[in-house]
Amino acid sequence: MSEGTAPYVQIPGDLRDKLSHVDQISEAVLALAAKIEEINTLNKIAAGTDDGIAKAYHAQVDRPTEYLTTMVQEIGRIFGVKAEAGSAAASVLERAGEDAQDAASADWTAES
């Protein structure tokens, strides 16, 4: 910005489209979490519970996979929150742009 030039906010025309990708990321991450949970359930069933190998498997795999599932779910939730906040911000910025356009084109002459 050069000296004497007033600062301004430039809003990309495709802001809402760009923010929609955040929501898509959230959906994809949450779908991944569901798949991890499904795989974990199937693995637990397949491992069984009766013998030493099953017990060793569960001791090594169950807890870390639960942590992984929880972490991926939380990442998906955070992307979802960001998508909602981004959409709200885009709406505010669009309204602000419209208000600024209205103010710029208004007749500001004083009535006598």
C-alpha positions in Angstrom: 0.0 0.0 0.0 1.5 3.3 -1.0 1.6 6.3 1.3 -1.7 8.3 1.5 -3.7 5.3 0.2 -6.5 4.3 2.5 -6.4 0.6 3.6 -9.3 -1.6 2.4 -10.5 -5.1 2.7 -10.7 -7.1 -0.5 -13.2 -9.9 -0.4 -12.6 -12.7 -3.0 -15.6 -13.2 -5.2 -15.3 -17.0 -4.6 -15.0 -16.8 -0.9 -18.1 -18.9 -0.1 -17.0 -21.5 -2.7 -13.5 -21.7 -1.1 -15.1 -22.1 2.4 -17.4 -24.9 1.1 -14.3 -27.1 0.8 -13.7 -26.9 4.5 -17.2 -28.5 5.0 -16.3 -31.2 2.5 -13.1 -31.8 4.4 -15.1 -32.2 7.6 -17.4 -34.7 6.0 -14.5 -36.7 4.6 -12.7 -36.8 7.9 -15.8 -37.9 9.8 -16.4 -40.6 7.2 -12.8 -41.7 7.8 -13.4 -41.9 11.5 -16.5 -44.0 10.9 -14.4 -46.4 8.8 -11.7 -46.6 11.4 -14.3 -47.5 14.0 -15.9 -50.1 11.7 -12.5 -51.7 11.0 -11.7 -51.7 14.8 -15.0 -53.5 15.5 -14.3 -56.1 12.8 -10.8 -56.6 14.1 -11.9 -57.1 17.7 -14.4 -59.7 16.5 -11.9 -61.5 14.3 -9.2 -61.5 17.1 -11.6 -63.3 19.5 -11.2 -63.1 23.3 -10.3 -66.6 24.5 -6.7 -67.3 23.8 -3.4 -65.6 24.6 -3.0 -64.2 21.1 -6.4 -62.5 21.3 -5.6 -61.0 24.7 -2.2 -59.8 23.4 -3.9 -58.3 20.3 -6.5 -56.5 22.4 -3.8 -55.2 24.8 -1.8 -53.8 22.0 -4.5 -52.5 19.6 -7.8 -51.7 21.2 -6.8 -48.6 23.2 -4.6 -47.0 20.5 -7.3 -47.5 17.9 -9.9 -45.9 20.2 -7.6 -42.9 20.6 -7.1 -42.8 16.8 -10.9 -42.8 16.2 -11.4 -40.1 18.8 -8.7 -37.9 17.4 -10.0 -38.2 13.8 -13.6 -37.5 15.0 -12.3 -34.4 16.8 -10.5 -33.2 13.7 -13.6 -33.7 11.6 -15.6 -31.8 14.2 -13.1 -28.9 14.2 -13.3 -28.6 10.4 -17.1 -28.6 10.7 -17.0 -25.7 13.3 -14.6 -23.8 11.0 -16.9 -24.4 8.1 -19.8 -22.9 10.0 -17.8 -20.0 11.2 -16.4 -19.4 7.7 -19.9 -19.4 6.2 -21.1 -16.9 8.9 -18.0 -14.7 8.2 -18.6 -14.8 4.5 -22.2 -13.7 5.1 -21.1 -10.8 7.2 -18.5 -9.7 4.7 -21.0 -10.0 1.8 -23.5 -7.8 3.8 -20.7 -5.3 4.6 -19.7 -5.1 1.0 -23.3 -4.4 0.0 -23.6 -1.8 2.7 -20.4 -0.2 1.6 -21.6 -0.2 -2.0 -24.9 1.4 -0.9 -23.1 4.1 1.1 -20.7 4.8 -1.8 -23.5 5.3 -4.3 -25.8 7.2 -1.9 -26.6 10.9 -2.6 -24.8 12.6 0.3 -25.8 16.2 -0.6 -27.2 18.2 2.3 -30.7 19.4 2.0 -31.1 23.1 2.8 
